[in-house]
Amino acid sequence: MSMPFYVAPEQMMKDRADFARKGISRGRALAALSIQDGVLLCAENHSRTLRKISEIYDRVAFAGVGRYNEFDQLRIAGVRHADLKGYTYSREDVDARSLANQYAQLLGQTFTHELKPMEVEILIAEVATNSAEDQMFHVLYDGTINDESGFTVLGGAANSVAEKLDQTYEQDWQLSDALKAAAEALSHHEKDAHENSMAVSGVADLEVALLARNHTGRAFQRIEGDELATYLRG
Amino acid sequence: MTLPLFEAGGDPGPNFAALLSVAGLTPPVPASPTDQLNIVHATTVVAIRCSEGVVMAGDRRATAGNLISHRSIEKVFPADRHSGVAIAGAAGPAMEMVRLFQLQLEHYEKVEGKALSLDGKANQLGMMVRNNLPAALQGFAVVPLFAGYDTTRDVGRLFQYDVTGGRYEEREYAVMGSGSLHAGTVIKLGYQPNASTDTMIDLAVSALYRTAEEDAATGGPDLVRGIYPVVAVLSVDGFQRVEDTEVEHRFRDLLVSLNNEQANTR
């Protein structure tokens, strides 16, 4: 019988974290901003069908970066969790916090116990009646959960995008201003990134959705095509 | 509640009812006939095609045997943005079916990222009615009407069902419930193909009024308490409920014209 090689736990965790980070940093960035009109989610995405941003429930949205198949599996589990909870209790009882905790548990569990950690970073956002109470939970590949306020950026080159946004961000932004700023911050990093010199060419590469603040029922709205172009121009 | 995760083989896909059964939340079927129980029943609902799409309406009365159990229940609901469902039959299971149907459509849309086609929705509802058959045999029959605006064909469509889950698309109008005979006759006489939405709302209102005169289980307009039938229009703009105040106006106009008719014949 062969003896398994001894690997120090510190080393093992570091290797796993490096592996996950490498996978995530290859992906494109995604920004979420709490503004006057609601919570704006804005991502670079070449595909119009394989979405990074989606609806979970009335006031809750999901966004993921990294490996598509992994975060899409998480998204569907989230939709199921929310719909089952809303059915069992009431629609009001579905919230982002409990879902984010569930995700953190799962990602943490996978990180330590499975062969391979998930190469994803996800965001669960909930819109409230005023922007001070909006919730944005940023969950990392190892189950670390951050409660963000204002804005947050996920994915590759998140730091440079966040720095750029930090200079301009205002909580009482209108949708159009916020969209322009987010699109610019995202494309700014694209110009800097040496491995990918293609700049965001505008509407075609942006995936945008809004959790509309003044909306009863399902608040999730995609902003696409002509509508998006109008906001980016106006 | 933990995150529902599944192995590839046992994944329920976008089917919410299947997810419920995995979670053990499917309601039990009654084991024996329920003759002794005085179950609450919801009654007359109608759906009429019009130029813009479909008008749906339902009275507000629920009965348990010979008693009125509720004066203001609602029997016409939005199923999703572009479709609506109206129910007649045992009120409890019917409400549950509507809730499940609404969730089924929403769940599909969220998981798949795309709404079901109108035919897909109509089939889904048929399946739910069929699954209810064992309960129907025990006295819990639920028979819905389904109507929606078909965004791919740009036309309003309506469907009626029988207790076995049979799905029948109607071209002009459909009625369901205890007062369906009377409501159907009024609508049959007043129906005009491609009539304006306005005219068809009036026709639905008048049908429910006439039915309430003949059928004890159908409630007429309650001018004292301000309770009026639920009327909704399904058009390219989606499901839109007609304001109570507008329905009230239409009833008052109807009463005035009926009064005048009576005065002229005396």
Interface residues (C-beta under 8 A of the other chain):
Chain A: T49 R51 S54 E55 I56 Q73 I76 A77 G78 V79 R80 H81 D83 L84 K85 G86 Y87 T88 S98 Q102 Y103 Q105 L106 R218
Chain B: M1 T2 L3 P4 L5 F16 L19 L20 A23 L25 R99 L103 E106 H107 K110 V111 G113
